[in-house]
Amino acid sequence: MVELMKLNEGKITLCEVPIIFTFTKSMYYMQKELEKMAGEAWKRIFYDCGKIDGIGCNSNYVGIFHNDPEFQKIAADKFNAFSFCVDEFNKLGKGRLEIITTDKDKPLFVLRYYFSPIALAYLEHERANKPVCYHFAGVFAGAANVVYPGIEVIETKCFAKGDPYCEFIFEIPKNR
């Protein structure tokens, strides 16, 4: 995926989706200010924005490579496709993901995220008392929705709280 990041005449794209880079301190500031203005709704806003990003990027990736025999081989098995996405994310330099447990029948995944830039930004200012990586939870949910429609992601551990890593649980809500 990192090879699909391009800079052309000042426009940066990833999988042909325009992107911006922002400083982690800005993400911290945006989250804190939105929390003051919107209360707990800030979490859903950041989650939904991340989900839009994950769906857009992975959908475009699939569109670019859908005719490639190697990609078709990977995509034929949902778990293989999920593992591939994790490997590609790890090449982007936004921390490191590790798949901990899987249950191909549910689907259920537990993903550990080391060096979350958002958690690291929080620790520059304060120690959080609850998980703060809602944007990444949304990105992971959006990316996984390309393979597992309806999947949602919840962060259960967060480096910003003092946990050794951020941990995310992927599952299809029971009411679906």
C-alpha positions as CSV (number, residue, x, y, z in Angstrom):
1,M,0.0,0.0,0.0
2,V,2.8,2.4,0.8
3,E,3.9,2.1,-2.8
4,L,0.5,3.6,-3.7
5,M,1.3,6.8,-1.8
6,K,2.1,9.5,-4.3
7,L,3.0,13.2,-4.3
8,N,2.0,14.8,-7.6
9,E,2.1,18.6,-8.0
10,G,1.5,19.1,-4.3
11,K,-1.3,16.7,-4.0
12,I,-0.7,13.6,-1.8
13,T,-2.8,10.5,-2.4
14,L,-2.9,7.0,-1.0
15,C,-4.7,4.4,-3.2
16,E,-5.8,7.4,-5.3
17,V,-7.6,9.0,-2.3
18,P,-6.4,12.5,-1.4
19,I,-4.9,12.6,2.0
20,I,-3.3,15.2,4.4
21,F,-0.6,14.9,7.0
22,T,-1.2,16.5,10.3
23,F,0.8,16.6,13.5
24,T,-0.1,14.3,16.3
25,K,-0.3,17.3,18.6
26,S,-3.1,18.6,16.3
27,M,-5.0,15.4,16.6
28,Y,-4.7,15.6,20.4
29,Y,-5.9,19.3,20.4
30,M,-8.8,18.5,18.0
31,Q,-10.0,15.7,20.2
32,K,-9.7,17.7,23.4
33,E,-11.5,20.7,22.0
34,L,-14.3,18.6,20.4
35,E,-14.8,16.8,23.7
36,K,-15.3,20.2,25.3
37,M,-17.9,21.2,22.7
38,A,-19.6,17.9,21.9
39,G,-19.1,15.9,25.1
40,E,-19.0,12.2,24.5
41,A,-20.2,12.6,20.9
42,W,-16.6,13.5,19.9
43,K,-15.8,9.7,20.1
44,R,-18.4,8.8,17.5
45,I,-17.3,11.7,15.2
46,F,-13.7,10.6,15.2
47,Y,-14.7,6.9,14.8
48,D,-17.0,7.7,11.9
49,C,-14.3,9.8,10.2
50,G,-11.8,7.0,10.6
51,K,-14.3,4.5,9.2
52,I,-14.9,6.7,6.1
53,D,-11.1,6.8,5.6
54,G,-10.7,3.0,6.0
55,I,-13.5,2.1,3.6
56,G,-12.4,4.7,1.0
57,C,-8.8,3.5,1.0
58,N,-9.4,-0.2,1.0
59,S,-12.2,0.1,-1.5
60,N,-9.9,2.0,-3.9
61,Y,-7.2,-0.6,-3.3
62,V,-9.5,-3.4,-4.3
63,G,-10.6,-1.4,-7.3
64,I,-7.0,-0.9,-8.4
65,F,-5.9,-4.5,-8.0
66,H,-9.2,-6.5,-8.5
67,N,-7.9,-8.0,-11.8
68,D,-4.4,-8.9,-10.4
69,P,-4.1,-12.7,-10.0
70,E,-1.9,-12.3,-6.9
71,F,-4.5,-10.0,-5.3
72,Q,-7.3,-12.4,-6.3
73,K,-5.5,-15.2,-4.5
74,I,-5.1,-13.1,-1.3
75,A,-8.7,-11.9,-1.5
76,A,-10.2,-15.4,-1.9
77,D,-9.8,-16.1,1.8
78,K,-11.2,-13.4,4.1
79,F,-8.7,-14.0,6.9
80,N,-5.8,-13.9,4.4
81,A,-7.2,-10.6,3.1
82,F,-7.4,-9.2,6.7
83,S,-3.8,-10.3,7.4
84,F,-2.7,-8.7,4.2
85,C,-4.3,-5.4,5.2
86,V,-2.6,-5.5,8.6
87,D,0.8,-6.1,6.8
88,E,0.2,-3.2,4.5
89,F,-0.8,-0.9,7.3
90,N,2.5,-1.8,9.1
91,K,4.4,-0.5,6.1
92,L,2.9,3.0,6.4
93,G,4.9,4.0,9.5
94,K,1.9,4.7,11.8
95,G,2.9,2.1,14.4
96,R,2.7,-1.6,14.3
97,L,-0.3,-3.9,14.3
98,E,-0.3,-7.5,15.4
99,I,-3.2,-10.0,15.1
100,I,-3.6,-11.7,18.5
101,T,-6.6,-14.0,18.2
102,T,-9.0,-14.8,15.5
103,D,-12.2,-16.8,15.1
104,K,-12.9,-17.2,11.4
105,D,-16.5,-18.3,12.2
106,K,-17.7,-15.2,14.1
107,P,-15.7,-13.1,12.8
108,L,-13.7,-12.0,15.8
109,F,-10.3,-10.5,15.8
110,V,-8.2,-9.0,18.5
111,L,-5.6,-6.6,17.2
112,R,-2.8,-5.0,19.2
113,Y,-1.5,-1.7,18.1
114,Y,2.0,-0.6,19.2
115,F,3.0,3.0,19.0
116,S,-0.3,4.6,18.2
117,P,0.5,8.2,17.2
118,I,-2.7,9.4,18.9
119,A,-1.8,7.6,22.2
120,L,1.7,9.0,22.0
121,A,0.4,12.5,21.5
122,Y,-1.8,12.2,24.6
123,L,1.2,11.1,26.7
124,E,3.0,14.3,25.7
125,H,0.2,16.2,27.6
126,E,-1.5,13.8,30.0
127,R,-2.3,10.2,30.9
128,A,-5.8,9.3,29.7
129,N,-8.2,7.5,31.9
130,K,-10.0,5.8,29.0
131,P,-9.1,4.7,25.4
132,V,-8.5,7.6,23.0
133,C,-7.7,6.1,19.6
134,Y,-11.3,6.3,18.2
135,H,-10.0,7.5,14.8
136,F,-7.9,4.4,14.4
137,A,-10.7,2.1,15.7
138,G,-12.8,3.6,12.9
139,V,-10.0,3.2,10.3
140,F,-9.7,-0.4,11.3
141,A,-13.5,-0.9,11.2
142,G,-13.8,0.7,7.8
143,A,-10.9,-1.3,6.3
144,A,-12.3,-4.6,7.7
145,N,-15.8,-3.7,6.4
146,V,-14.5,-4.2,2.9
147,V,-14.0,-7.9,3.8
148,Y,-16.5,-8.3,6.7
149,P,-19.5,-6.0,6.1
150,G,-21.0,-4.8,9.4
151,I,-18.0,-5.3,11.6
152,E,-17.4,-2.8,14.4
153,V,-14.2,-2.1,16.4
154,I,-13.9,-1.2,20.1
155,E,-10.7,-0.2,21.7
156,T,-10.3,-2.0,25.1
157,K,-6.8,-1.1,26.0
158,C,-4.9,2.1,25.3
159,F,-1.2,3.0,25.6
160,A,-2.3,6.5,26.6
161,K,-3.9,5.0,29.7
162,G,-0.7,3.2,30.7
163,D,-1.4,-0.1,29.0
164,P,1.5,-1.7,27.1
165,Y,-0.3,-1.3,23.8
166,C,-3.7,-0.3,22.3
167,E,-6.0,-3.3,21.8
168,F,-9.0,-3.5,19.5
169,I,-11.7,-6.1,19.3
170,F,-13.4,-6.6,15.9
171,E,-16.8,-8.1,15.9
172,I,-20.2,-8.1,14.2
173,P,-22.7,-6.6,16.6
174,K,-25.2,-9.2,17.9
175,N,-28.2,-7.1,16.9
176,R,-27.5,-7.4,13.2
